[in-house]
Amino acid sequence: MAHVTGSASHREGAVAERGGGSPASSAVYPGDPRYEDLALRRRNERFVQRPACFRVVRSTDEVVAAVQWAVDSGRPVSVRSGGHSLENSVGEHPDGVIIDMTGMNAIHFDPDRRAVVLESGATLGEVYRTLYLTWGVTVPGGWCHSVCVGGHIQGGGYGSLSRTHGSVVDHLYAVEVVVVDEAGRARAVLATRESGDPHHDLWWAHTGGGGGNFGVVTRYWLRSPGAEGDDPADLLPRPPASLTGASSCGRGRICRRSRSGG
Ligand SMILES: Cc1cc2nc3c(=O)[nH]c(=O)nc-3n(C[C@H](O)[C@H](O)[C@H](O)COP(=O)(O)OP(=O)(O)OC[C@H]3O[C@@H](n4cnc5c(N)ncnc54)[C@H](O)[C@@H]3O)c2cc1C
């Protein structure tokens, strides 16, 4: 994400307002056995992600606290979900903070917004299985099951169903993003595709431009445009009855694969 640092005056104001600002128990520093595991969680081993600290978050409130803490400490902050960026887009900042989203991986239906909610740390494999086995629906995302939706959706997200159903962002109803305002205060903002939404531009900013630019995405809400009713089975595309593709067993066979990803 855009690297955010905080001035001294921002620090004082933010700490006073929040009544604290100390790091939560999710902070992992060098020397902690978890640090080496977290440092290895990236697809392209050419790049080294050894920040001053990882923050392993489990809720939107924890993300707000982690971002606020980074701002208050004057540290560069970046975010990682699945670690599948092949470029160095998460970044190498020895004095920085990497917010690790993999503890936020829930998938559920939000009846108020008539949309399926995906937390950023959910993998595509978890998403396909849950959408199909729970409601019989899917999204036209990519093939790699360990990619996380955190980076995937805001990059557009395309796959074998895209000729029929577009990209995943064509079904993006809303996004929750932790941003930092000009006073250095972190907060969560919900941005929807509703034309009257004052945060509509922030929603648009997450429909294909790629991750790490505007804030930390905590959750995505998915509902196809024009979908009617409040039954999740009617709100996203239905997968085809079967899919013919290269076998994932690596033996070069062509096989029919189950729609739940098996
Ligand atoms: C093996 C492989 C197969 C792939 N196949 C496909 C495919 O079929 N279709 C397709 O569309 N793409 C595909 N991709 C690309 C993949 O969708 C992108 O690399 C995606 O950005 C990975 O997301 P991630 O969260 O796993 O990666 P990360 O490396 O964690 O993040 C990628 C970028 O997004 C940012 N980011 C991550 N999470 C957040 C967040 N919560 N908030 C804000 N910024 C965030 C990071 O800072 C970074 O800049 C593939 C990649 C790989 C390695």
PDBQT file of the ligand as one rigid body, heavy atoms in Angstrom, charges set to zero:
ROOT
HETATM    1  C1  LIG A 301       0.529 -18.901  -9.102  1.00  0.00    +0.000 C 
HETATM    2  C2  LIG A 301      -0.311 -17.667  -9.357  1.00  0.00    +0.000 A 
HETATM    3  C3  LIG A 301      -1.448 -17.774 -10.131  1.00  0.00    +0.000 A 
HETATM    4  C4  LIG A 301      -2.254 -16.639 -10.374  1.00  0.00    +0.000 A 
HETATM    5  N1  LIG A 301      -3.373 -16.789 -11.139  1.00  0.00    +0.000 NA
HETATM    6  C5  LIG A 301      -4.175 -15.712 -11.351  1.00  0.00    +0.000 A 
HETATM    7  C6  LIG A 301      -5.373 -15.847 -12.120  1.00  0.00    +0.000 A 
HETATM    8  O1  LIG A 301      -5.703 -16.929 -12.628  1.00  0.00    +0.000 OA
HETATM    9  N2  LIG A 301      -6.145 -14.748 -12.281  1.00  0.00    +0.000 N 
HETATM   10  C7  LIG A 301      -5.814 -13.531 -11.729  1.00  0.00    +0.000 A 
HETATM   11  O2  LIG A 301      -6.581 -12.578 -11.874  1.00  0.00    +0.000 OA
HETATM   12  N3  LIG A 301      -4.662 -13.380 -11.023  1.00  0.00    +0.000 NA
HETATM   13  C8  LIG A 301      -3.846 -14.439 -10.828  1.00  0.00    +0.000 A 
HETATM   14  N4  LIG A 301      -2.683 -14.290 -10.110  1.00  0.00    +0.000 N 
HETATM   15  C9  LIG A 301      -2.312 -12.954  -9.625  1.00  0.00    +0.000 C 
HETATM   16  C10 LIG A 301      -2.894 -12.681  -8.233  1.00  0.00    +0.000 C 
HETATM   17  O3  LIG A 301      -4.284 -12.505  -8.335  1.00  0.00    +0.000 OA
HETATM   18  C11 LIG A 301      -2.262 -11.370  -7.711  1.00  0.00    +0.000 C 
HETATM   19  O4  LIG A 301      -0.864 -11.541  -7.578  1.00  0.00    +0.000 OA
HETATM   20  C12 LIG A 301      -2.864 -10.946  -6.394  1.00  0.00    +0.000 C 
HETATM   21  O5  LIG A 301      -2.520  -9.596  -6.148  1.00  0.00    +0.000 OA
HETATM   22  C13 LIG A 301      -2.401 -11.817  -5.255  1.00  0.00    +0.000 C 
HETATM   23  O6  LIG A 301      -3.065 -11.433  -4.092  1.00  0.00    +0.000 OA
HETATM   24  P1  LIG A 301      -2.480 -11.908  -2.685  1.00  0.00    +0.000 P 
HETATM   25  O7  LIG A 301      -3.281 -11.252  -1.633  1.00  0.00    +0.000 OA
HETATM   26  O8  LIG A 301      -2.369 -13.394  -2.679  1.00  0.00    +0.000 OA
HETATM   27  O9  LIG A 301      -0.986 -11.324  -2.771  1.00  0.00    +0.000 OA
HETATM   28  P2  LIG A 301      -0.132 -10.310  -1.879  1.00  0.00    +0.000 P 
HETATM   29  O10 LIG A 301       1.266 -10.494  -2.379  1.00  0.00    +0.000 OA
HETATM   30  O11 LIG A 301      -0.382 -10.512  -0.435  1.00  0.00    +0.000 OA
HETATM   31  O12 LIG A 301      -0.687  -8.888  -2.291  1.00  0.00    +0.000 OA
HETATM   32  C14 LIG A 301      -0.569  -8.399  -3.631  1.00  0.00    +0.000 C 
HETATM   33  C15 LIG A 301      -0.675  -6.863  -3.603  1.00  0.00    +0.000 C 
HETATM   34  O13 LIG A 301      -1.919  -6.483  -3.054  1.00  0.00    +0.000 OA
HETATM   35  C16 LIG A 301      -1.708  -5.768  -1.833  1.00  0.00    +0.000 C 
HETATM   36  N5  LIG A 301      -2.686  -6.263  -0.855  1.00  0.00    +0.000 N 
HETATM   37  C17 LIG A 301      -2.851  -7.541  -0.429  1.00  0.00    +0.000 A 
HETATM   38  N6  LIG A 301      -3.836  -7.606   0.453  1.00  0.00    +0.000 NA
HETATM   39  C18 LIG A 301      -4.301  -6.349   0.592  1.00  0.00    +0.000 A 
HETATM   40  C19 LIG A 301      -5.317  -5.770   1.398  1.00  0.00    +0.000 A 
HETATM   41  N7  LIG A 301      -6.049  -6.529   2.242  1.00  0.00    +0.000 N 
HETATM   42  N8  LIG A 301      -5.542  -4.434   1.314  1.00  0.00    +0.000 NA
HETATM   43  C20 LIG A 301      -4.791  -3.652   0.484  1.00  0.00    +0.000 A 
HETATM   44  N9  LIG A 301      -3.810  -4.148  -0.294  1.00  0.00    +0.000 NA
HETATM   45  C21 LIG A 301      -3.575  -5.479  -0.250  1.00  0.00    +0.000 A 
HETATM   46  C22 LIG A 301      -0.282  -6.030  -1.392  1.00  0.00    +0.000 C 
HETATM   47  O14 LIG A 301       0.263  -4.966  -0.628  1.00  0.00    +0.000 OA
HETATM   48  C23 LIG A 301       0.395  -6.187  -2.738  1.00  0.00    +0.000 C 
HETATM   49  O15 LIG A 301       0.668  -4.896  -3.283  1.00  0.00    +0.000 OA
HETATM   50  C24 LIG A 301      -1.873 -15.390  -9.837  1.00  0.00    +0.000 A 
HETATM   51  C25 LIG A 301      -0.698 -15.284  -9.073  1.00  0.00    +0.000 A 
HETATM   52  C26 LIG A 301       0.072 -16.412  -8.825  1.00  0.00    +0.000 A 
HETATM   53  C27 LIG A 301       1.324 -16.286  -8.008  1.00  0.00    +0.000 C 
ENDROOT
TORSDOF 0
